Amino acid sequence: MFNVYQGSKFTFNASALGLGGVLRTGGRDIVVPSLASVALAPTGGEGSSLVENYDRDGIAFTRAESRVAGYEISTDFFATYSDIFITNLRVLDTVKVALLQATITSTRHIDADESQFELHAMYRGIQVGDDEIEPELNIDICARYTYEELTSAMKEAIPQAELKEAELPDATSDAAKLLKVIKNRDDIRTTIVKNLQHRKGKSGAIALKSNQLIVRNFGSVHFGELLVKPGRRRVNLMRFELDPKQQLPKQRAVAFSELQSLDVQSLETLTSGSTSGSLTVGSGDGNGSPIWPR
């Protein structure tokens, strides 16, 4: 017979990470520790972590701060909060970001099917050499409070012709796969960034693809990755996949005329790296769940 503990009726879950990952350079692995990392206690409360003036292994920033909180805000209503703030980020002296910030808030009544979410994010001052990048946020994705609302929006975005084809029993398209995921209420990976605005510099060393920035001889940067689960959200503001052999798509190759006007110092900066690996910057998640029995 099971013994039932008559304790707390709700468990909180929230975490926030400033930066962390694993790099490989000079034939050795370098672990970039989980900096400004904090997790909320299951019973709620508050937590924070702060790292300032970090500069090691080609990774630098002025300030990385993470905060989490969880409270019963009124009778049987619970809220969790996760916030990340980073200033003056530099990665291998190639990608520079003046400011990154994200906040995830979830609220839930004890008898509700799942939490309601709010997500806010901010990017400021992103530079690659003398190129400037500005992520354009998908406000519609950020404003979808529940799993059902978000997946309904994704389904509505599929053109009618593709939707009809995807609903056929033997369909194998991306739209058909998405419909299957929605039906099963499985995890979905999407993005809060719908495109990247670009003010071109002289180097011609970058290419853009949706929420992805590709930098020659450096690697790729993914902006605003969002993992959606029923009752849960996780956002990664930036994820670096470093590859010193990274080349641009052929259609964006640098013309000879561009090479003639190329800033020599920028070229040396963008092509001298020999570091590979992965790095996550500005990651947070949150949700909360009732505990049975109540």
Secondary structure, 3 states (H helix, E strand, C coil): CCCCCCCCCEEEEEEEEEEEEEEEECCEEEEEEEEEEEECCCCCEEEEEEEEEEEECCEEEEEEEEEEEEEEEECCEEEEEEEEEEEEEEECCCEEEEEEEEEEEEEEECCCCCCEEEEEEEEEEEEECCEEEEEEECHHHHCCCCHHHHHHHHHHCCCHHHHHHHCCCCCCCHHHHHHHHHHHCCCEEEECEEEEEEECCCCCCEEEECCEEEECCCEEEEEEEEEEECCEEEEEEEEEEECCCCCCCHHHCCCHHHHHCCCHHHHHHHHCCCCEEEEEEEEEEEEEEECCCC
